[in-house]
Amino acid sequence: MTDKRLGVDWIFVTERKPPRPDDDYLVVMRNKNKEDGIPLQDVKSYTSDGIWVGGNNWEDVVAWAELPESPCL
């Protein structure tokens, strides 16, 4: 799923796992405490054990994307 506004290619965790363990990825999570599950974004690392770590650890990751290249400062 591509977000045309941001140019982000989101990949659902049910479709594919991130290719590089222990790298950081942009993730979308669903808030478990709300009826419709408010989407939240964060940056997390995907471990070789198949676990998302870092940032908010109370929500389930539903999609991930590669982090964009940083601009040259």
C-alpha positions in Angstrom: 0.0 0.0 0.0 1.5 3.3 -1.0 0.6 6.5 0.7 0.6 9.0 -2.2 0.8 12.0 0.1 4.1 10.9 1.6 5.5 8.6 -1.0 5.7 5.8 1.5 5.4 2.1 0.4 3.7 0.5 3.4 4.0 -3.3 3.7 1.6 -5.2 6.0 3.3 -7.5 8.5 1.0 -10.3 7.2 2.5 -10.0 3.7 6.2 -9.8 4.3 8.8 -9.3 7.1 11.5 -6.7 6.9 14.6 -7.8 5.0 17.3 -6.7 7.5 17.1 -7.7 11.1 18.1 -5.2 13.7 17.6 -2.2 11.3 15.1 0.6 12.0 11.8 0.9 10.2 8.9 3.2 10.1 5.9 1.4 11.5 2.1 1.9 11.9 0.4 0.5 15.0 -3.2 0.2 16.0 -4.2 1.6 19.4 -5.7 -1.4 21.4 -7.5 0.9 23.8 -9.8 2.5 21.1 -12.7 0.8 19.5 -11.6 1.6 15.9 -7.9 1.4 16.7 -6.3 4.8 16.1 -3.3 4.4 13.8 0.0 5.5 15.4 3.4 5.9 13.7 6.7 5.2 15.3 10.2 4.0 14.5 11.1 0.5 15.7 13.8 -2.1 15.1 12.8 -5.6 13.9 15.0 -8.2 15.6 16.3 -11.5 14.1 13.9 -13.2 16.6 10.9 -11.6 14.8 10.1 -9.0 17.5 9.6 -5.3 17.1 11.5 -3.3 19.8 11.9 0.3 20.6 9.5 3.2 20.8 6.0 2.4 21.9 5.8 -1.2 22.9 2.1 -1.3 24.0 0.6 -1.5 20.5 0.7 -4.1 17.7 2.6 -3.3 14.5 0.4 -3.7 11.5 2.6 -2.3 8.7 6.1 -1.2 8.1 8.2 0.8 5.6 11.8 1.6 4.9 13.0 4.8 6.5 13.6 7.5 3.9 17.2 8.7 3.2 18.2 11.6 5.4 18.8 14.9 3.7 22.4 16.0 3.4 22.9 18.7 6.1 
